[in-house]
Amino acid sequence: MEWWEAVILGLVQGLTEFLPISSSAHIRVIGPLLPSGGDPGAAFTAIIQIGTEAAVLLYFRKDIARIISAWVSALAGRNGADRASRLGRGSPDARMGWWVILGSVPIVVLGVLFQDAIENYLRNLYLTAAVLAIFALVLGFADRFGRKERELTELTAKDAILLGLAQAAALIPGVSRSGGTISMGLFLGLTREAAARYSFLLAIPAVLGSGLFQWVTNSGELTEPGGPGIANTVIAAAVAFAVGFVVIVWFLRLITRHSFWPFVWYRIGLSALILALLGAGVIPALA
């Protein structure tokens, strides 16, 4: 992989990570179209996502600091020594801390149990194209029929588990972490902005954990013959960070005034394009 190819992949990652269109699907498709060819790999994809997640940490730094502080205070019993107080009674920020932890459990458990499948045959582009289209319809249906009246302060433990399961579905390239979580949020009656903001917060433990796990266990994948290389992985992550921050600002402003339907149509179009490229033999279904 050349450095400019890493820049392109970082640009794509930054543009697509926070939109409900699946960044992993885009990386999976664009990789084989570059001169170096081939699937950049699950390790490369997971690690450059750390770059976009750093953008989330920067953008939501005040919210994150407030949530962590409130959660620690509640857990330490400063709001009351009873169980309900320690679990965030009377403190929406402390409850949000618990909901992020609870919502992160499904993706951790399923990610470990199905690691081999995630890194291999679930990256089949026919499957990616199919789930892009299917979950486009799910997002459109959720946006059309969701009540869009609940705020984040109204989340419950049940909501957190359901949102966590929706995020875990994104272990399959094409589902989209933000798309799955936002769709579930809309089905649960959250406003568009509340669903998006929770999807950003919920992704922090999962993305950082996945990236660090891949770095520790599969870093050899980066330096093997034909691999992207460590330097190019860092370049892609840095570009993803810069672009991702701009996209967060733009996306949160966009959804306060517009629906998710442009992303629905985009997903369907991308699905059709992938099938056309596969049918023409331009890209292989599996690397």
N, C-alpha and C positions, 0 to 999 in steps of 0.2 A: 504494500500500500504506500502510495506517495503522500507527502504532507498535504497537498491540495485536496486529495481525496478525503483525508481526515477532516479537513475544513468543511467540505461538502456534507459529510455525514454528521458532523457537529451542528451544522446549520439546519439540517433536516431534523435532527433530534430536538434542537431548541425550538423550532417552529411547530413541531407536532406533539411534544410531550404533554402540554397542558390542554390541548384541544381534543375533543372527543373523536379522534380519527386514527388513533393507534400509532404511536411513534415506532414501536417495534416492527409493525408491518411495513412502515416506510423504510426503515433501515434494512429490513430483510429483503425488500424488493430492489432498492437502489444499489446495494452492495454488488450484486452480480452485474449491474449495468455499467459499473466503473471499470476502467482499464485493468485494474488488478483482479477484478472478477471475484466471484464467490461470496458466500454468506460471511459477513464480518464475525459472526459467532455470538453466542449467548453472553460470553464473558465481556466482550467489547461493548455489546449493547447495554448490559447492566452497569458497567463501569462508567460509560459516558453519561448515563442517567444521573450519576452523582453530580455532574455539572449542572444539570437543570434543577436538581433538588437543592443545590446551593443557592440558586436564584430564589427558590421558595423560602429558604431560611432567611435570606436577606430581605425579601419583600414583606414577609410576615414576622420579622424579628420581634416587634413589639408585642404582637399577639402571642407568639410562642413563649416569650419571656414571662408574660402575664399568666399564661396557662400553667407553665411549669411552676412558677412561684405559688400560685393558688393551689395546685395539686399537692405540692410538698407540704404546704401549710395545713391542708386538710388531712393528709395522711399522718402528719405529726400530731394531730389532735388539737391544733390551735383554734379550730372552729367548734370544738366539742369532742369529747372522748368517745362518744357512742359511735356505733358502726355507720349509721346514716350520715353523720357529720363527716366522718373520715372518707365516705364515698361521695362527698360533694354536696350534701344538702345545704341549700342556701348560698351556694357558690357556683354559678354557671361555668366559670373558667375551670374550677376543679373538676366538675363533671365532664367537661370537654376533654380534660386530660385522661380521665378514665375511659371515655368513649373512644379516644384514639388508640389507647392500649387494647381495649376489647376488640375494636374493629380491625386491629392488626393481626390478631391471632389466626384467622382463617388463612391468610396468604402465607404466613410463616409455616403453618402445619402442612398445607397442601403443597407449598413450594418444596419442602423437604421430602415429602412422601413421593412426589412425582417429578423429582429433579431430572432424572434421566429422560423421561418423556418430554419435559419442557425444553431440554437442551437438544433434543433430536427430532423425533417424528412429529411433534406438535408444531414444528417450524415448517411443515409442508405448506407450500404456497397455495395449493388447492384448498386446504383447510383455512388458511388465512383469508383467502378471497370469500369463502363461504361465510365465515363469522363476521367479516366486514359488512356484508350485506344484511345478514340476519340481525346483528346488533344495531345497524342503522335504523331498521324498522322498530326495534325496541326503543331506541332513543326518540324517534319520531312519535311513537305512541305515547311514551311517557311525557313528552313535552306537550302533546296535544291534550291529554286527559288528566295529567297531574293537577292537583288543586293549587299548588304554588302559593301557599299561604302560611306555612310554618317557618319559623326561624330556628337557628342553631340552638338557642336556649331551650327549645322544646324537645330536643332529642332525648330518647330513652335508651336503655340498655338493649332492648329488642331492635331498635333502629340501628344501633351501632353494629350489632351482629349481622344484620341483613346488608348493611352498607359494606361491611368487611367481606362478606361472601361475594358481593358484586365486584369488589376490587380484586378478589382472588381469581375471578374469571379471566382477568387480564393476563394471567400466566400464559394464556393462549394468544399468540400474536394475532392482532386483528380485532380483538375485543375492545381494547383501550381501557387503561386504568381509570382515566377521568371519565370516559364515556360510560363505563359500567357503573361507577359510583354515582355519577350525576343522574343517570337513568333511574337507579334505585331511589336516589334522593327525591326525584320528581314524583315517582310512584308513591313515596311516603308523604307527599304533600309539601316538601320543602320548596322555597322559592328558588329560582334559577341561581341567584347569587349565593344563597346559603348552601345549596347542593355543590356548587363549584368550590366555594371556600373550604367546605369540609373535605372534599376530594383532595385538595391540595394538602391540607393538614394530615389527613389519613395516610397519604402517600409517603410522608417523611420517613417513618420507621421502616416501611417496606422497601423503599428504593435505596436508602442508605444501607440497610441491612443486606439487601441483595447484592449491591455493588461491592461492599466489603467482603461478603462471602465469596463472590466470584473472584475477587482479587486474591484472596487467600488460597482458594481451592483450584482455580483454573487459570491462574496468571500465565502458566506455561503455554496456554492456547494463544496468547498474544505474541509470543516470541518464536513459536514454531515456524518452520518454513511456510511461507505464504500467509502467515498471520499479520495482523495490523501493526504490531510492534508497540512497545510501551510509549515511546515518544509521540507517535501518531494518536494513540489512545488519549494521552494527556491533551494534545492539541484539540481533538474533537470534543473533549469534556469542557475545555475552556471556552470554545466557541459556543457550545450548547448553553453554558452558563450565561453568557452575554446576551444571546438571542432570546433565551428563555425568559429572562427578566422582563424584556420588552413585551414579550407575548403575554405574560401574566397581566401586566398593566392594561394592555389592549383588550384582552379577553374579558376581564372583569367589568370593564366599561361597556363592552359590546352587549353582554347578556343582560344588562339592566334595561336595555331598550329593544333588543331583538330576540327572536326565538332561536332554537338550535337547528332548525330545518335546513339551513345552508350546509351544515355539517352532515346531515342525513344524506342529502343528495351527493355531496362530495364522496362519502363512504361508498355509496352505491356505484358511483363512477369509477372510483379506484378499484373496487372489486371487479368491475367489468374489464378495466385496463389490465389487471393482473391476469385474468383468464385469457385475454387476447394475447398477451406476451407469452404465457405458457403454451397456448395453442400454436403460436408461431414458432415455438422453440427458441425464443430469444433468451429466456431465463429458465433454469431447471426448477422443478418443484422442490427438490432437496439439494442442498449443497454437496 
